[in-house]
Amino acid sequence: MSAHCQLTGARPGFGNNISHSHRRTSRRFDPNIQSKRYWLPGEGRHVRLTLSAKAVKTIDVIGIEVAVARIRARGVKV
């Protein structure tokens, strides 16, 4: 599963682990990605979206129809 959100566009961030001796090694900060299935009443079908936890909460507020319109406006196929 790729670590990016279809709604917010959240992707992994990169940085360093810093040990007690202050040696640095690469690390990756992944967003909290979940796969969620929603009923899309306008199209009469289910859609499966790859979303961050923040995007799931956003859909609860704005609704799935508006969210899918925003995803399609970003050029992502749903």
C-alpha positions in Angstrom: 0.0 0.0 0.0 1.5 3.3 -1.0 1.8 5.8 1.9 -0.1 8.7 0.5 -3.6 10.1 1.1 -6.0 10.5 -1.9 -7.8 13.5 -0.3 -5.2 15.6 1.5 -2.2 14.4 -0.5 -0.2 13.6 2.7 3.0 11.8 1.9 5.9 10.5 4.0 8.3 13.0 5.5 11.9 12.2 5.9 14.4 13.0 8.7 17.0 11.5 10.9 17.1 9.2 14.0 19.6 10.8 16.4 21.2 8.4 18.8 22.6 9.2 22.3 26.1 9.6 20.7 24.4 12.0 18.2 25.0 9.7 15.2 22.4 10.3 12.5 20.6 7.6 10.4 17.8 8.1 7.9 14.2 7.5 8.9 10.8 8.0 7.4 7.7 9.6 9.0 4.7 7.8 7.5 1.2 9.3 7.6 -1.5 7.2 9.3 -3.0 5.7 6.1 -6.2 3.6 6.2 -8.2 2.0 3.5 -11.9 2.9 3.8 -14.9 1.9 1.8 -17.7 4.5 1.3 -21.1 4.3 -0.3 -21.4 7.0 -3.1 -25.2 7.6 -3.4 -24.8 9.8 -6.5 -23.3 7.0 -8.5 -25.0 4.1 -6.7 -21.8 2.3 -5.9 -19.1 1.8 -3.3 -15.7 3.5 -3.6 -12.5 2.3 -1.7 -10.3 5.2 -0.8 -6.8 5.3 0.7 -7.0 8.0 3.3 -5.1 9.5 6.3 -6.9 9.4 9.6 -7.2 13.2 9.3 -9.0 12.8 6.0 -11.4 10.3 7.4 -12.5 12.9 10.0 -12.7 15.5 7.2 -15.1 13.3 5.2 -17.3 13.0 8.4 -17.6 16.8 8.3 -17.9 17.7 4.6 -19.5 14.5 3.3 -18.4 11.9 0.8 -19.8 13.6 -2.3 -17.8 16.8 -1.7 -14.7 14.8 -0.8 -14.9 12.7 -4.0 -15.3 15.9 -6.0 -12.1 17.3 -4.3 -10.2 14.1 -5.1 -11.2 14.2 -8.7 -10.3 17.9 -8.9 -6.7 16.9 -7.9 -6.7 14.6 -10.9 -6.9 11.3 -9.0 -9.2 8.6 -10.4 -11.9 7.3 -8.1 
